[in-house]
């Protein structure tokens, strides 16, 4: 292999970094701001990172601060982040040369987290076609609703439909209204398409493709699909119940809605912590119990190889099976009729512990430099790390140092803790010997 070839994860981290730099430069241009004066460098950097990393946190109002050019840049950054820098690069290589070299195959396999590097041409084509087709359907439904029901012109309705379809499917979490989508809280024709986009995008491409092939035969599903679908259904059901119950009589959230609207808003609130980031109720007005439930859901996140963030439901599900096996005294961890390798178990544990460590460190640091409460800061940190975008309203009040911490969290949350730290390692170590075994007391 050529001397200039680097580990694929290094190239992915560099690719996302380059995309953030390009987005920052474009958003810093005077034409990107509504006032024509240009955004400050930190504001442009924060917005570009939030967009490319599919987070949705903002330090300025998206609808008031940015021009149409700036909004289009944000939308394109979200689309780029969703499809993946390496997926786009490989697609362009296919269009130009029609061939894939070993390097491109490795990069695409790493970015898409596919289980094999074979036939990546077909995989990437299906990913792009599925993404764009889903966004087109969502954009059509949303656009027609904006035009026919809310009186937007054809051009404005189409633009709003496309922007929010892209943001929903890619779990971008950015809306073009100052209150998110609160004004549509009781409208199923707006809220349900957004939920559908978030859920499908968050499942992950390998899971979606497997479901499309064998949705009638669950017994043949892979472990990845079984855990992802099972945990997703469990978390969505539980989250909807929790938010509906605890916010039902809160006059500042669900209490202001009618019965059907309450159920819809409760479901919407249960879906969005997966990494969707939209809000149809005031997050700052939610009760502490709902904040804590949101923290947990955001940290778990969505499916592997999807557009969502968090430690992933696959990681969470695997750790649950590891715990169950340990409580039972089993010598191996089994999911259905498959045994989970020990290296996969270690990887799941590593991702979870790194996530806990990053969140704890960032929360402690922010508490030192900002006057906000622990629950507000913890919520903001997890939202950034899990690339969700929900906020209690403190983002715009953070000092420069606080914004830089959030930027770092959004970046590391998108590229993934393991990917980032692996990229920093110049080479892998292989131990040629084993040390004597000793069992310390645990617990």
N, C-alpha and C positions, 0 to 999 in steps of 0.2 A: 504494500500500500504506500502511496506517495507520502513524502515527508510532510507536506503541507496539510494533509488530512487531519482534522481534529475530531474529537469525540462528538457524535451527533448532538448530544445535549448542550455542548458548548455553543454550537452553531445556532441552536434554537434560542438559547438565552440571548445570544448576540443579535439574532434576527428580531426578536421582540424589542430589544433595546434600540435597534436601528429604527424600527417602526415608531417607537415612542419619540425618538429624536426628530424624525420626519414630521410626525403629527404636531409636535411642539412648534417646529418651525412654521408650519402652515397656519396654525392657530394664533401664532404671534404676529402674523401679517395684519396690517390695518384693515384689509378687506374682510377679514374674518370676524371683526367686531361690529356691533350694530352702530356704534358711535364713530367708526372709521378711524379711531386713534390707535387701535391695536391693544391686545391684552398684555399684561405683564408676563415676564418669563415664567414665574412660578405658577401663575394661573394657567398659562398655556401648557406647561409641563404636567400639572395636576390633571387637567381635562384630557390631555392626550393619553396619559397613563390610565386614567379611569375608563376611557373609551376602548383603547386597544386591549386592556386587560378585562374588559367586559364587566366592569364594576357598577358604574352609575353614580358614584358619589360626586358632588360638585361643590365648588366654592363660590360659584356665581350662578345666577339664573340662566339656564340654557335658553329659555324663550326670550329673555330680555337682553342678555349680554352679547350673544353671538348673532351674526348676520346669517342670511340664508347660506352663504358660502361656508361660514363656520359650522353651521348645522350639518351641511352635506359632508364636510370633512369629518365631523364626529361620527356620522352614520357610516361612512366608508371605513373609518378606523374600527368601529364595532364589527362590521362585516369582515374586515381583514383579521381581526382577532378571533372571530368565530371560526372561520375556515382554517385559520392557522397560517403563520408565515411560511412554514415549510411546505404546506399543502399548496399554497399559491405558487411558490417558487417552483415546485415540481410540476404543477400544471403548466406554467409558462414554458418550462423546459420541454414538456411533451408537445406543446403547440409549435415550438420552434424547431425541434429536432426529431420529434416522434420516437425518441429512444430514451431509455432510462439507464444511467450508469449505476454502478454499485453505490457510489456516494449518495446519489439522489434517492435510491431505494432505501438506504439506511435512514436518511433524514426523514423521509415521508413515513416510514414505519414507526420511528420514534415519536413524531408529532401526532400521528393518528392513533398511537398505542394499539395498532393491530397486532394480532397474535402471530402473524407471519409476514415476511417481506415479499412473498410471491404475488404476482399479478397486481402490483400497486397501481398500475395504470387504470384498471377497472375499478379498484377501490376508490381512487381519488375522483374519477369521473362520477361515480355514484354519489359520493359525498357532495360534490358541487351541485349536481343535478337535483338531488334530494333537498339540499339547503335552499336553493333558489326557487324550486317548485313550491316548497312549503311556505316560504316567505311571500311568494306571489299569491297563493290562496289566501293567506292571512291579510295581505295588503288589500286584496279585492273586497273581502268582507268588511274590514275596518273602513276602507275608503268609501264604500257605498253607504255605510251607516253614518259616517260624518256628513256626507252630502245630503242623503235623503231625510235624515232625522234632525240633524243639528244645523242645517242651513249653510254649511261650508260650500264654497264654489267647487267646481269640478277639479280644478288644478290644486287648490288647497287641500281638498279632501284626499286626492290621490297622493299628494306629498305626505300628509299626515299618516295615511295608511301605510305607505312604504316605509317611512321612518320607524314607526312603532312596530311594524311587522319584523323588520330587521332587528330592532332592539329586543323584541320578545323572543324570537327564535334563538338569537345569540346570547340571551340572558344579559343583555346590556343594561337594562334598568333605567334608561334615560327617557323621560317624557318631555314633551314640548309645552307643558302647562306648569305654572308655578306650584300647584298643589298636587302634582303627580296626576293620577287619574281619579281623584276624589269626586270630581263632578260626574263621573260615569259609574259610580259605585253600585247603582241599582240597575245598570244596563247590561244584560247578559250578552248582547251582541257586540259589546266592546270588551267586557271583562273575560268572557269565556274564550274568545280567540286568543287573547293575550295569555291566559292560563295554558291553553293548548300549546302555544308556541314555546312557552317556558318549559313545560313538562317534556315535550318531544325533544327539544334541543338539549335538555338536561339528561335525557336517558343515555345519550352517547350513540354514535353512529354504529358501532358493532352490534349493540343491542337492538337498535331500530331495524337494521338489516336482517338480523336473525329472526325477529318477530315477524317481519314481512314474509320471510320464507316459511316459517313453521309455527305460526301463531296458534294453529289448531292442535299442535302436539307439544304441550308443555313438558312432557316427560323427556323429550329429546333436547330441551333447551340446555345450553351450556351453563356452567356454574355462574359465570358472569351475568348472564341474562336472568337466571333464577334469583340471584341475590339482588340484582338491581331492580327488577320488577317487584319482587316481594317487599323489599325495604321501602321502595318508592310508594307502593300502595299503603303500607303500614304507616309511614310517616305522614303522608297526605291526609289519611283518615284521622289519625291522632291529632295532627295540627289543626285541622278544620274543627274538630270537636273542642279542643282547648280554647282556640280563639273565639269561637261562637259562644261558649259557656262563659268565659271570663269577661268578654266585652259586650255581652248581650244587653245589659242595662246601663252601660257606660254612655252617658248622654253626649260625650265628645267623640265617640267612635260609632259602634253599631247601634247604640241607643237612639240615634237620630233617624234610623232607617225603619222601613216597614218590615213585616215578617219575612217575605221573600227576599227583600234586599239585604236583610241581616244574614241570611244563609249564604247568599251569593258573596257578600263581603267577607264572611267568615272563611269560606272556601278560598277566596282570592288571597286573603291574609295567610292562609295555610300553604298556598302554592309558592308565593313569592320568596320566602326565605330559602328555598332551594337554590337560589342565586338569581331569581328573576329581577328583583329590585324595584318593581313598581309598587305603588301603594294606593289603595282606594279608600283608606281611612288615615287619619292623622296619627303617625307613628309616635310622635311626642306625647300624644294624649292617651296612649295605651297604658294599661295597668302594669305594675312591676312583674306580676306573674306572666303576663303576655310577653314582656321584654325578655324575661329569662327563657321562656319557651322559644322565642325567636332566636336568641343567642345559640341555643342548642341546635336548632334546625339549620341555622346558617353555618355553623361549624361543621356539621355533617355534610351538608351540601347536596350535590346531584351525582349523576352517574359518571363513571370513568369514560374518558374519550369523548365526553360531551362538551357543551358550551358552558356548563355550570362550574362552580368552584367548590370550596370546602375540601375536607379530607376525602370526600366521596362516600356514597352510600355503600359501595363495594368494600371499602376499607372498614367502615363501621360494621357492616354485616359479617365480614370475615372475623373481626375481633369478637363479635357476639358468639360465633361458632367456636372460636378458640376458648372463650370463657366457659361455654357450655361443655365442651370436651373436657376441660380441666375439672369442672365441678363433678362430672360423671366419672372421672378417673380414666378416661380413654387415653390410649397411647398415641392416637392419631386424630387429626381433625377431619371430619367427613362432612360433605355437603351433598345430600342426596346419595347417589351411588358413586361419588368421586371423592378421592382423598386430596387434601390441600397440602402441597409441598411446604416444608419448613421455611424455605427461603421466602415464599410468598407470605407466610405468617409474619416473618421478621420484617418484611417490607411494610406490611400493614401497620405493625406496631411502630416502626420507625416514622412513618408518615404522621401517625396520630400524635406521637410524643414530640416530634419537631413542631407540629402545629400548636400543641399546648405551650411549648416553650416560647415560640415566637409571639403568640397572643399574650402570654403572661409578661414577657419582657417589654413588649410595646405598651401594654396597659400600664405597667408600673412607670415607665418613662413618661408617658403622657400625663399621668396623674401628678407628676412632679412639676410639669410646665404649664398645665392648664387648670382653671378653677372649677371644672365640671366634676360631677359626682362619679363614683365608681361605676354605677350601672350605665350611665351615659357613655363614659369612656370605653368600657368593655364592649358595649353594643357597637360603637363606632369601629373599634379595632377588629372585632370579629367580622363585621360587615366588609371591611376593607380586605382582610386576609382571605375571606371566603368569596371575594369578588361578588358581593350581593348588591350593595348600593342603597340599602335601607338606612335611614339615619334618624336620630332623635332631634336633629336640627342644629347640631353643634359644629358641623363641618366648616361652614363659612366663617365661624368665629375662631378657628384654630390659628395660632401664630405660625410663622413661617416654619419653625422647627417642627411643629406638630403636623403641618401639611407634608413636610418631607418624610416624616415617619409613615404617614398614611400612604404616600406614594410608594415607599419601599414595600409596605404590606401588600398593596394592590399588585405590584410587580411579582413579588415572590409567591403570592397566592395564585397568580395566573400560570406562571411557568412551572409551579409545583416545587415543594421543598426538596424532594429527592432529585428532581431534574436540576435545580439550581445548585445544590451542594455537590452533586456528581459532576456538574460542569466545572466546578472550581478545582476538582481533583485532576491533575495532569495525567495520571495513569492509575490503573487498578492494581491492587496488591494481591498476589496469590501466595498464601501461606503454604510452605512445603513441609510443614510438620505440625503435629498436634501436641499441646501441652497436657500434663496429667490432669485428670478430672477431680474436682472437689465441689461438694454441694454446700453452699452457705445456707444459713437459716433464713427463710423468707417469711415475712410477716411478724 
